[in-house]
């Protein structure tokens, strides 16, 4: 079966499929309206010797200006099935926040932190997304995948979850496309679920900018010694040994810094924003400038939470920039 027979189109811009509104074209792009179509697209890609890239909300991706080789699949599979025991089977195209809403309406808790998190369940799996000391990996029991052209269910351990990481975002990852997940939720009183969710949402609104961004760009740093050395770090974070990436970026003077249409958040420095039709290269260059200054000052190298997606072989080396004059 050729790519054209599954509705794939050649050289389709990815700017409209990502929240950062930057990047080049997909070599091939198609849509999957359900898990069977997603499984078929992944199988065809593997048969053609191409990597399959499911696209959800595009909130954790920065495609290269040079484009993305392989088959990108816009994942529109959005079915959820709940059991009376709190088990839910969810298509990976379901919005993460929609899963929280559907669960909470049935009295199932454990996803309150997901309110306000952009993107889909599939995207959440790639980076083991979460907030407020919780992660999606804590509720996942099984995953349905296409692996090297074979469709099957696997235990959650198959994805090798770590903090903001999984096997899906490693360099040269195996040919795995996740179709559905099976999760176990816990019964909670409705008032407790909604009170927690409202509190998390208020915190997000106070920090998150309204412009085109990818959410938190860098992972927080887990370093007990560094945390204890920072006089102004809140006591709770010191005790946990966690240093927010935004704290470090702000303390090297880059809060609100701009470069060629890219900007580090003025509310929260760990948000990389596209405020002026920035290219993907300019966005990445500003992020790497922040990495360099934080490394010089604090001795740690910030790890991106956002995935650099596609062909970056022609990018400029990481280093310091001459920022825009306003900074």
C-alpha positions as CSV (number, residue, x, y, z in Angstrom):
1,X,0.0,0.0,0.0
2,X,1.5,3.4,-1.0
3,X,1.4,6.5,1.1
4,X,-1.0,8.1,-1.3
5,X,-3.6,5.4,-0.7
6,X,-3.8,6.4,3.0
7,X,-4.3,10.0,2.0
8,X,-0.8,11.2,2.6
9,X,0.2,14.5,1.1
10,X,3.8,15.6,0.4
11,X,5.6,18.6,1.8
12,X,3.0,20.0,4.1
13,X,3.9,22.9,6.4
14,X,3.9,22.1,10.1
15,X,3.6,25.7,11.4
16,X,-0.1,25.4,11.9
17,X,0.2,22.0,13.7
18,X,2.5,23.3,16.5
19,X,1.8,25.8,19.3
20,X,5.1,27.6,18.6
21,X,4.0,28.3,15.0
22,X,7.4,27.6,13.5
23,X,9.3,25.1,11.5
24,X,9.4,23.6,8.0
25,X,7.4,20.9,6.1
26,X,6.6,17.3,6.8
27,X,7.9,15.0,4.0
28,X,4.5,13.3,4.2
29,X,1.4,14.1,6.2
30,X,-1.9,12.4,6.7
31,X,-4.8,12.2,9.2
32,X,-6.0,9.3,11.4
33,X,-9.6,9.6,12.6
34,X,-9.5,6.5,14.8
35,X,-7.0,4.0,16.3
36,X,-7.3,1.6,13.3
37,X,-6.4,4.4,10.9
38,X,-3.5,5.4,13.1
39,X,-2.3,1.7,13.3
40,X,-2.6,1.4,9.5
41,X,-0.6,4.7,8.9
42,X,2.2,3.5,11.3
43,X,2.3,0.1,9.6
44,X,2.5,1.6,6.1
45,X,5.3,4.0,7.2
46,X,7.3,1.1,8.6
47,X,6.8,-0.9,5.4
48,X,8.0,2.1,3.4
49,X,11.1,2.4,5.6
50,X,9.8,5.7,7.1
51,X,9.5,6.9,10.7
52,X,6.0,7.6,11.8
53,X,5.4,10.8,13.8
54,X,2.0,11.1,15.4
55,X,1.0,14.8,15.9
56,X,-1.4,15.7,18.7
57,X,-1.8,19.3,20.0
58,X,1.8,20.1,18.8
59,X,2.5,21.7,22.2
60,X,5.8,20.0,22.9
61,X,7.4,20.1,19.5
62,X,9.8,22.4,17.6
63,X,10.1,21.2,14.0
64,X,13.2,22.1,12.1
65,X,13.1,24.8,9.4
66,X,14.7,22.1,7.2
67,X,11.6,19.9,7.6
68,X,10.7,16.6,9.1
69,X,11.5,13.3,7.2
70,X,9.0,10.5,7.4
71,X,5.2,10.4,7.8
72,X,3.5,12.8,10.2
73,X,0.1,11.6,11.2
74,X,-2.4,14.1,12.7
75,X,-4.0,12.0,15.4
76,X,-7.7,12.6,15.6
77,X,-8.5,9.3,17.5
78,X,-10.4,10.5,20.6
79,X,-12.4,7.7,22.1
80,X,-12.6,7.0,25.9
81,X,-14.1,4.0,27.6
82,X,-14.6,3.9,31.4
83,X,-15.5,0.9,33.5
84,X,-17.3,1.0,36.9
85,X,-14.0,0.1,38.6
86,X,-12.2,3.3,37.4
87,X,-10.3,1.7,34.6
88,X,-10.3,3.8,31.4
89,X,-9.0,3.0,27.9
90,X,-8.1,6.2,26.0
91,X,-7.1,6.9,22.5
92,X,-3.8,8.9,22.3
93,X,-5.5,11.7,20.3
94,X,-7.6,12.6,23.3
95,X,-6.8,16.0,24.8
96,X,-5.1,15.5,28.2
97,X,-7.5,18.0,29.8
98,X,-10.5,16.3,28.2
99,X,-9.5,13.1,29.9
100,X,-9.4,14.9,33.2
101,X,-12.8,16.4,32.7
102,X,-14.4,13.1,31.6
103,X,-12.9,11.3,34.6
104,X,-13.8,14.0,37.1
105,X,-17.4,14.0,35.9
106,X,-17.5,10.3,36.8
107,X,-15.9,10.8,40.3
108,X,-12.5,9.5,39.3
109,X,-9.5,11.4,40.6
110,X,-5.7,11.4,40.0
111,X,-5.7,13.8,37.0
112,X,-6.4,17.1,38.6
113,X,-3.0,18.4,37.7
114,X,-3.8,18.0,34.0
115,X,-6.2,20.9,34.0
116,X,-4.7,23.6,31.7
117,X,-2.0,21.3,30.3
118,X,-2.0,21.6,26.5
119,X,-1.7,18.7,24.1
120,X,-2.9,15.1,23.9
121,X,-2.5,11.9,25.9
122,X,-0.1,10.7,23.3
123,X,2.1,13.8,23.7
124,X,1.9,13.4,27.5
125,X,3.3,9.9,27.1
126,X,6.3,10.9,25.1
127,X,7.6,13.3,27.8
128,X,5.9,11.6,30.8
129,X,4.0,14.9,31.3
130,X,2.7,16.1,34.6
131,X,2.9,18.8,37.2
132,X,2.9,19.4,40.9
133,X,4.9,16.2,41.6
134,X,2.6,14.0,39.5
135,X,3.2,12.3,36.2
136,X,1.0,10.4,33.7
137,X,3.1,7.3,34.2
138,X,1.7,6.9,37.7
139,X,-1.7,5.8,36.3
140,X,-0.8,3.9,33.1
141,X,-1.2,0.1,33.3
142,X,-0.9,-0.9,29.6
143,X,-0.2,0.6,26.2
144,X,-1.4,-0.5,22.8
145,X,1.4,0.0,20.2
146,X,2.5,-0.6,16.7
147,X,6.1,-1.8,17.0
148,X,8.0,-2.5,13.9
149,X,4.7,-3.1,12.0
150,X,3.1,-5.3,14.7
151,X,0.1,-4.2,16.7
152,X,-0.1,-5.4,20.3
153,X,-0.7,-4.5,24.0
154,X,2.4,-4.1,26.3
155,X,2.8,-3.2,30.0
156,X,3.5,0.4,30.8
157,X,7.1,-0.5,31.5
158,X,7.5,-1.0,27.8
159,X,7.8,2.8,27.4
160,X,10.6,3.0,30.0
161,X,9.2,6.1,31.8
162,X,11.5,8.5,33.7
163,X,11.1,12.1,34.8
164,X,9.8,14.0,31.8
165,X,11.2,11.2,29.6
166,X,10.3,7.9,27.9
167,X,11.7,5.6,25.3
168,X,9.7,7.6,22.7
169,X,12.0,10.7,23.0
170,X,15.4,9.0,23.1
171,X,17.9,9.7,20.3
172,X,16.9,7.4,17.3
173,X,14.0,5.8,19.2
174,X,12.6,2.4,18.1
175,X,9.7,2.3,15.6
176,X,6.9,2.6,18.2
177,X,3.5,4.3,17.7
178,X,1.2,4.3,20.7
179,X,-2.4,3.9,19.8
180,X,-4.2,3.7,23.2
181,X,-3.5,3.4,26.9
182,X,-5.3,1.7,29.7
183,X,-5.2,3.6,33.1
184,X,-6.4,3.0,36.6
185,X,-8.0,6.0,38.4
186,X,-9.1,6.3,42.0
187,X,-12.5,7.4,43.4
188,X,-12.5,10.8,45.1
189,X,-15.1,13.2,46.4
190,X,-16.2,15.6,43.6
191,X,-15.5,18.7,45.8
192,X,-11.9,17.5,46.4
193,X,-11.3,16.9,42.7
194,X,-12.6,20.3,41.6
195,X,-11.0,22.3,44.5
196,X,-7.6,20.8,43.6
197,X,-8.1,21.5,39.9
198,X,-9.2,25.1,40.5
199,X,-6.1,25.7,42.6
200,X,-3.8,24.3,39.9
201,X,-5.6,26.3,37.2
202,X,-5.2,29.6,39.2
203,X,-1.5,28.9,39.5
204,X,-1.1,28.3,35.8
205,X,-3.1,31.4,34.7
206,X,-0.8,33.5,36.9
207,X,2.3,32.1,35.3
208,X,1.5,31.1,31.7
209,X,1.7,33.7,28.9
210,X,-1.1,34.0,26.3
211,X,1.2,34.0,23.3
212,X,2.4,31.1,21.1
213,X,4.5,28.9,23.3
214,X,5.2,25.2,24.0
215,X,4.6,25.4,27.7
216,X,7.6,24.7,30.0
217,X,10.5,24.5,27.6
218,X,13.2,23.0,30.0
219,X,12.9,20.2,32.6
220,X,13.4,21.3,36.2
221,X,16.7,20.4,37.7
222,X,16.9,17.6,40.3
223,X,20.0,18.5,42.3
224,X,19.9,18.6,46.1
225,X,23.3,20.3,46.5
226,X,22.4,23.1,44.0
227,X,19.0,23.5,45.7
228,X,20.5,23.9,49.1
229,X,23.0,26.5,47.8
230,X,20.3,28.9,46.5
231,X,19.3,31.3,49.3
232,X,16.1,32.5,47.6
233,X,14.8,29.1,46.6
234,X,11.6,28.3,48.5
235,X,12.0,25.8,51.4
236,X,9.7,23.2,49.9
237,X,11.8,23.0,46.7
238,X,15.1,22.9,48.8
239,X,13.7,20.0,50.7
240,X,12.7,18.2,47.5
241,X,16.1,19.0,45.9
242,X,14.3,20.5,42.9
243,X,15.3,23.7,41.1
244,X,12.8,25.1,38.6
245,X,14.4,25.9,35.2
246,X,12.6,29.2,35.2
247,X,14.3,30.2,38.5
248,X,17.7,29.6,36.9
249,X,16.9,31.4,33.7
250,X,15.5,34.4,35.6
251,X,18.7,34.5,37.8
252,X,21.0,34.9,34.8
253,X,19.0,37.9,33.7
254,X,17.1,36.4,30.7
255,X,13.5,36.9,31.9
256,X,11.8,38.6,28.9
257,X,14.9,38.3,26.6
258,X,14.2,38.6,22.9
259,X,16.0,37.4,19.8
260,X,14.6,37.6,16.2
261,X,11.0,37.2,17.2
262,X,11.7,34.7,19.9
263,X,11.2,35.6,23.6
264,X,11.7,34.0,27.0
265,X,8.7,34.7,29.1
266,X,8.3,37.9,31.1
267,X,5.9,36.2,33.5
268,X,7.7,32.9,33.7
269,X,11.2,32.6,32.2
270,X,10.8,28.9,31.3
271,X,8.4,29.7,28.6
272,X,9.8,30.2,25.1
273,X,7.5,32.3,23.0
274,X,7.1,33.1,19.4
275,X,6.1,36.8,19.4
276,X,7.3,37.9,16.0
277,X,7.1,35.1,13.4
278,X,10.4,33.6,14.7
279,X,11.9,30.8,12.8
280,X,12.5,27.5,14.5
281,X,16.2,28.2,14.4
282,X,15.8,31.5,16.2
283,X,13.7,29.9,18.9
284,X,16.3,27.1,19.4
285,X,19.2,29.6,19.4
286,X,17.6,31.6,22.2
287,X,16.9,28.4,24.2
288,X,20.5,27.4,23.8
289,X,21.7,30.9,24.8
290,X,19.8,30.3,28.1
291,X,21.4,26.9,28.5
292,X,24.9,28.4,28.0
293,X,24.4,31.2,30.6
294,X,22.8,28.9,33.2
295,X,25.6,26.4,32.7
296,X,28.2,29.2,33.2
297,X,26.5,30.5,36.3
298,X,25.2,27.3,38.0
299,X,27.2,24.5,36.5
300,X,24.1,22.6,35.2
301,X,23.0,22.0,31.7
302,X,19.2,22.5,31.3
303,X,17.5,19.7,29.4
304,X,14.8,20.6,26.9
305,X,11.4,19.2,27.7
306,X,10.3,20.3,24.2
307,X,11.4,17.9,21.4
308,X,13.6,19.2,18.5
309,X,11.8,17.5,15.7
310,X,13.1,16.7,12.2
311,X,16.3,17.6,10.4
312,X,18.5,19.8,12.5
313,X,21.8,18.8,10.8
314,X,22.4,22.3,9.4
315,X,21.8,24.2,12.6
316,X,24.3,26.7,14.1
317,X,26.3,25.4,17.1
318,X,25.0,26.2,20.6
319,X,26.4,29.4,22.0
320,X,25.8,32.9,23.2
321,X,23.8,35.5,21.2
322,X,23.7,39.3,20.8
323,X,20.1,39.8,22.0
324,X,17.7,42.3,20.6
325,X,18.4,45.9,21.7
326,X,15.3,46.0,24.0
327,X,17.1,43.6,26.3
